[in-house]
Amino acid sequence: MERAVSLYTFVKGVPSVSVPFDGPAGGVVARVHRSWRSIPSHQTRADENLQGLKSPSRVRIGALKIGIFGGTGDLGGGLALRLSRRNDVFVGSRDAGRAKSVARELTQMVNASAFMAAGEIEGATNVEVVEGCEMVAFAVPADTLEGFLESAKEFPWKGQIVLSPVTRFEKAGGTFAYRPFSLGGRPISAAELVQETLGEKVRVVSGLHCVPAARLKDLADPMGFDVPLAGPRDSAAVVAQVLEGIEGLRPLFAGPLAVSASLEALTPLLLNIAVRNKLKEPGFRVVG
């Protein structure tokens, strides 16, 4: 039986300037602090955590406009809530009314908690999300990814960074096993499928597979998880700094997008460990 990704898965008012990121896709624009080019590693907690991402082309980013596809699920909803701490978040849907309703519900959750959000959560159509956002997260179920990508090919992409937390797996004989996608007769990870389908219009970063969705959505949960990221170095650095704004997450660079299958396969591995050791909603942590 195929399982969906939903099982597991900056501050406003700072002077900023728009600049293009370097990269093969080009065109994606983010607001970056004027004097924060090539930040020394001791200046921010993010820099202490972003192992393997030291690069002269790194930028210290400010608040972004971030879109969430799949914001109605626990993973997408939790990500929208947590990212609103420092960013404006836009929940996307084919139905604008549905997107706005979900955004209102999430905003009410923020207002009813002690969570301090500098950004806002709004609803928009999928096309509007792509038109107005600098980064988009694909928090869609694995069994709908291929169909969604057929529609997404027509969206007005302009070089955005896409975060893919999608993983596909199945349960057989009491054991969860990773199930890659297929493209042209060859096995391929979900993140690679997104990149190859959308092409140079986007830059895909794979990550956030091992953060339990329910814990992400619980704003009182301190979490304490590592988030391995795979993708182009500069794009992964941007995603890492965005995720570093979520308390309790430590982003780590795992390598190029080619290793994304290994990251996606961590989810069924964690589920097997959880079932056999009676662990509730475990996450991933690197020590050493």
Secondary structure, 3 states (H helix, E strand, C coil): CEECHHHCCCCCCCCEEEEECCCCCCCCEEEEEEEEECCCCCCCHHHHHCCCCCCCCCEEECCCEEEEECCCCHHHHHHHHHHCCCCEEEEEECCHHHHHHHHHHHHHHHHCCCCCCCCCEEEEEHHHHHHHCCEEEECCCHHHHHHHHHHHCCCCCCCEEEEECCCCEEEECCEEEECCEEECCEEECHHHHHHHHHHHHEEEEEECCCCCHHHHHCCCCCCCEEEEEECCHHHHHHHHHHHCCCCCEEEEEEECHHHHHHHHCHHHHHHHHHHHHCCCCCCCCCCC
